[in-house]
Amino acid sequence: MSNYLHGYSSEEQKRLLYQAKMTENTIYQDVDFSNIKDVLEVGCGVGAQSEILLRRYPELKLTSIDLNEAQISVAKEYLKGKSYCDGRYEISKMNAEFLDFGETEFGGAFLCWVLEHVPSPKKVLSEVRRVLRPGSPVYITEVMNSSFFLDPYSPHVWKYWMAFNDFQLEQAGDPFVGAKLGNLLLSQGYKNIHTKVKNWHFDKRNPQNRTRFVSYWKDLMLSASDILLKHGCVSEEDVEMVNKELNDVSRNPDAVFSYSFMQAQAET
Ligand SMILES: C[S@@+](CC[C@H](N)C(=O)[O-])C[C@H]1O[C@@H](n2cnc3c(N)ncnc32)[C@H](O)[C@@H]1O
């Protein structure tokens, strides 16, 4: 994962914590683990979603895995300070494509913004199914990067966005995987599959949220600037212009920001 798009800097780790809080309502409004005692979280990052899962489901015991040790140590530190998490979670370094768990160990699974980064989402879903008991729910939240819309037209933002998505594809990730979740789940034998497109759409009816989202979006896009610069996919000028154009959009009273992602739920 040395070419992981967002990198593992402390800014990125803070960004993940902020992102999870800001998007909590949209992501969790259709998630229900209230009758589940043992959930596997795949690709937990810095524990941002782990904290939310433990807070929202006080009966739940959480087993979280991530490929990166730096993320895991931040996650452990983050959860350690929260009394309601005490004794209710374990976090291990593991590759989602080769889960080191036995069959039917868990009663549910949660995956958020991780399948987009793995070379084989099918393999991950096959592994997740193997370690879940029959009838267990799985919730998957994923990107659909072709849905991004911004007005006024911002040419450097688009140029950078193309480079961002191309780089992810070159690294064997998939910036459009959200749209494929139904097919992927079906291919791995999941049942009762439901997919829901969720949309963040902001215009002059909700200027405060629009400003907040454009600023969040700028951080998300620029989290990849180091790696995109390193690989010559964008120039320093492109990065500066992305910053400028998104600041201009933020100040424009007629601006429109729109992005859709997919949430799938299914059962084993
Ligand atoms: C964008 S972060 C999302 C973290 C968390 N789910 C959240 O929503 O805050 C993606 C995480 O997936 C992890 N990851 C990527 N490939 C993985 C793999 N094959 N197995 C386990 N974790 C992986 C990365 O290390 C990173 O921490």
The ligand as an SDF file (V2000), in Angstrom:
LIG
                    3D

 27 29  0  0  0  0  0  0  0  0999 V2000
  -10.3540    5.7500    3.1960 C   0  0  0  0  0  0  0  0  0  0  0  0
   -9.8330    4.7720    4.5390 S   0  0  0  0  0  0  0  0  0  0  0  0
  -11.3870    4.4610    5.3250 C   0  0  0  0  0  0  0  0  0  0  0  0
  -11.2530    4.1200    6.7760 C   0  0  0  0  0  0  0  0  0  0  0  0
  -12.5720    3.9400    7.5310 C   0  0  0  0  0  0  0  0  0  0  0  0
  -13.3710    2.8650    7.0240 N   0  0  0  0  0  0  0  0  0  0  0  0
  -13.3680    5.2160    7.5340 C   0  0  0  0  0  0  0  0  0  0  0  0
  -14.4380    5.2850    6.9180 O   0  0  0  0  0  0  0  0  0  0  0  0
  -12.9050    6.1770    8.1760 O   0  0  0  0  0  0  0  0  0  0  0  0
   -9.4480    3.1890    3.8260 C   0  0  0  0  0  0  0  0  0  0  0  0
   -8.6790    2.2640    4.7500 C   0  0  0  0  0  0  0  0  0  0  0  0
   -8.6480    0.9690    4.1380 O   0  0  0  0  0  0  0  0  0  0  0  0
   -7.3960    0.3780    4.4460 C   0  0  0  0  0  0  0  0  0  0  0  0
   -7.1360   -0.6950    3.4770 N   0  0  0  0  0  0  0  0  0  0  0  0
   -6.8550   -0.5620    2.1710 C   0  0  0  0  0  0  0  0  0  0  0  0
   -6.6790   -1.7830    1.6070 N   0  0  0  0  0  0  0  0  0  0  0  0
   -6.8950   -2.6960    2.5900 C   0  0  0  0  0  0  0  0  0  0  0  0
   -6.8540   -4.1150    2.6380 C   0  0  0  0  0  0  0  0  0  0  0  0
   -6.5710   -4.8420    1.5540 N   0  0  0  0  0  0  0  0  0  0  0  0
   -7.0990   -4.7300    3.8060 N   0  0  0  0  0  0  0  0  0  0  0  0
   -7.3870   -3.9890    4.9160 C   0  0  0  0  0  0  0  0  0  0  0  0
   -7.4260   -2.6560    4.9220 N   0  0  0  0  0  0  0  0  0  0  0  0
   -7.1800   -1.9980    3.7790 C   0  0  0  0  0  0  0  0  0  0  0  0
   -6.4110    1.5210    4.3960 C   0  0  0  0  0  0  0  0  0  0  0  0
   -5.2250    1.2440    5.0990 O   0  0  0  0  0  0  0  0  0  0  0  0
   -7.2210    2.6520    5.0110 C   0  0  0  0  0  0  0  0  0  0  0  0
   -7.0010    2.7520    6.3900 O   0  0  0  0  0  0  0  0  0  0  0  0
  1  2  1  0
  2  3  1  0
  2 10  1  0
  3  4  1  0
  4  5  1  0
  5  6  1  0
  5  7  1  0
  7  8  2  0
  7  9  1  0
 10 11  1  0
 11 12  1  0
 11 26  1  0
 12 13  1  0
 13 14  1  0
 13 24  1  0
 14 15  1  0
 14 23  1  0
 15 16  2  0
 16 17  1  0
 17 18  1  0
 17 23  2  0
 18 19  1  0
 18 20  2  0
 20 21  1  0
 21 22  2  0
 22 23  1  0
 24 25  1  0
 24 26  1  0
 26 27  1  0
M  CHG  2   2   1   9  -1
M  END
$$$$
